[in-house]
């Protein structure tokens, strides 16, 4: 195991060594987030004028985990839809102030309270973009995507949010996802 950890970039090592269930869920969630974003058939509509897709890691009061996750996403999001990608860490307040067309996707890095989550879900529906949370209960509260941990880890999709947002996700992703109505 030591050899494996040493071959991983230093900023990412703590993700692999995470003792916390929440951090492990977040790491697995980052992989599913990338898959969900690439399944978004309307992703090309959110390419900025500078030909960049911008993904956001959202936090409320601590960007420590978000900065760590940023490196993981940046490494896996080199280029999508013939556009360069950029991963930014922002507060929830900053994200809520952005135009939705500038958001290729957003990943929640800290548990949000009910009001914060409602505001973010409302924005992701009104100005459609993929919103993902690794935290239990968030999909049931309206977040588009998350993960379901049962015998195997599978994507978890809120069908009501998907329908209300108008996002169009590839059928293969929907076939493997657990769907919440």
C-alpha positions in Angstrom: 0.0 0.0 0.0 2.8 2.4 0.7 4.2 2.2 -2.8 0.7 3.0 -4.2 0.4 6.1 -2.0 3.8 7.3 -2.9 3.0 7.2 -6.6 0.0 9.6 -6.0 0.6 13.3 -6.1 1.1 14.7 -2.6 -2.0 17.0 -2.6 -4.2 14.0 -3.5 -2.7 11.5 -1.0 -5.0 12.5 1.8 -8.0 11.6 -0.3 -6.7 8.1 -0.6 -5.8 8.0 3.0 -9.0 9.6 4.2 -10.4 7.9 7.3 -13.7 9.9 7.1 -16.6 8.3 5.4 -17.6 11.8 4.0 -14.2 12.4 2.4 -14.3 8.9 0.8 -17.8 9.6 -0.5 -16.5 12.9 -1.9 -13.6 11.2 -3.7 -15.9 8.6 -5.3 -18.4 11.5 -6.0 -15.7 13.4 -8.0 -15.4 10.4 -10.4 -19.2 10.2 -10.8 -19.4 14.0 -11.2 -17.1 13.8 -14.2 -19.1 11.1 -15.7 -22.4 12.9 -15.2 -21.0 16.1 -16.6 -19.8 14.4 -19.7 -23.2 12.8 -20.1 -24.9 16.2 -20.3 -25.9 16.5 -23.9 -26.2 20.3 -23.5 -22.8 20.9 -22.1 -21.6 22.5 -25.3 -24.1 25.3 -24.6 -22.1 26.4 -21.6 -18.8 26.9 -23.3 -17.7 30.4 -22.6 -16.6 32.9 -25.2 -13.0 32.1 -24.4 -13.8 28.4 -25.4 -13.5 27.3 -21.7 -15.8 25.1 -19.6 -15.8 26.2 -16.0 -16.6 23.8 -13.2 -17.1 25.0 -9.7 -16.4 23.5 -6.3 -18.8 25.1 -3.8 -18.1 25.7 -0.1 -19.7 27.8 2.6 -17.0 28.7 5.1 -14.0 26.5 4.5 -12.3 25.8 1.2 -9.8 23.3 2.6 -11.4 20.2 1.1 -12.5 22.2 -2.1 -8.9 23.1 -2.8 -7.9 19.4 -2.5 -10.7 18.3 -4.8 -9.8 21.0 -7.2 -6.5 19.2 -8.1 -8.3 15.9 -8.6 -10.9 17.5 -11.0 -8.3 19.6 -12.8 -6.3 16.4 -13.5 -9.4 14.6 -14.9 -10.9 17.6 -16.8 -8.2 18.5 -19.2 -10.5 19.0 -22.2 -14.2 18.3 -22.9 -16.3 19.1 -25.9 -13.2 20.5 -27.7 -13.0 23.2 -25.0 -10.4 23.8 -22.4 -11.6 23.4 -18.8 -11.0 25.3 -15.6 -11.9 24.3 -12.1 -12.6 27.1 -9.6 -13.3 27.1 -5.9 -16.1 29.5 -4.9 -18.3 30.2 -2.0 -22.0 29.4 -2.3 -22.7 33.2 -2.3 -20.3 33.7 -5.2 -21.8 30.8 -7.2 -25.4 32.1 -6.7 -24.3 35.5 -8.2 -22.9 33.9 -11.4 -25.0 33.6 -14.6 -26.0 30.0 -15.1 -24.6 29.9 -18.6 -21.1 30.4 -17.1 -21.5 27.2 -15.0 -20.6 23.9 -16.7 -21.2 22.0 -13.5 -21.0 22.4 -9.7 -19.9 20.1 -7.0 -20.8 20.7 -3.3 -17.8 20.2 -1.0 -19.5 20.9 2.3 -22.8 20.0 3.7 -25.3 22.9 3.2 -28.1 23.9 5.5 -31.7 23.6 4.1 -32.0 27.2 3.0 -28.6 27.1 1.3 -29.4 23.9 -0.5 -32.8 25.1 -1.6 -31.3 28.3 -3.1 -28.6 26.3 -5.0 -31.1 23.7 -6.3 -33.4 26.5 -7.5 -30.5 28.1 -9.4 -29.5 24.8 -11.0 -33.0 24.3 -12.2 -33.7 27.9 -13.3 -30.4 28.3 -15.1 -29.7 24.6 -15.9 -26.4 23.2 -14.9 -25.3 19.8 -13.5 -25.3 20.0 -9.7 -23.7 17.2 -7.8 -23.4 16.4 -4.1 -21.6 13.5 -2.4 -23.7 14.1 0.8 -26.5 11.7 1.9 -29.9 13.2 1.6 -29.1 15.9 -0.9 -30.5 14.2 -4.0 -33.8 13.7 -2.1 -33.7 17.5 -1.4 -33.5 18.3 -5.1 -29.8 18.1 -6.1 -29.6 16.6 -9.5 -26.8 14.0 -8.9 -25.1 12.2 -6.1 -24.1 8.6 -5.3 -25.9 5.7 -3.9 -23.9 3.4 -1.7 -25.4 -0.1 -1.5 -23.7 -3.3 -2.5 -22.0 -1.3 -5.2 -21.6 2.5 -5.7 -23.9 3.8 -8.4 -24.9 7.3 -9.6 -28.0 8.7 -8.0 -30.3 11.1 -10.0 -33.2 13.2 -8.9 -35.7 12.8 -11.8 -37.9 15.7 -10.7 -34.9 18.1 -10.8 -33.7 16.6 -14.1 -37.2 17.2 -15.7 -37.6 20.7 -14.2 -34.1 21.8 -15.3 -34.5 20.7 -18.8 -31.0 19.1 -18.8 -30.6 16.2 -21.2 -28.4 13.3 -19.9 -27.2 10.5 -22.1 -29.3 7.4 -21.8 -26.4 5.1 -20.8 -25.9 7.2 -17.6 -29.6 7.1 -16.8 -29.7 3.3 -17.2 -27.0 2.7 -14.6 -28.2 5.4 -12.2 -30.5 4.8 -9.3 -33.4 7.2 -9.9 -35.2 9.2 -7.2 -38.7 10.5 -8.0 
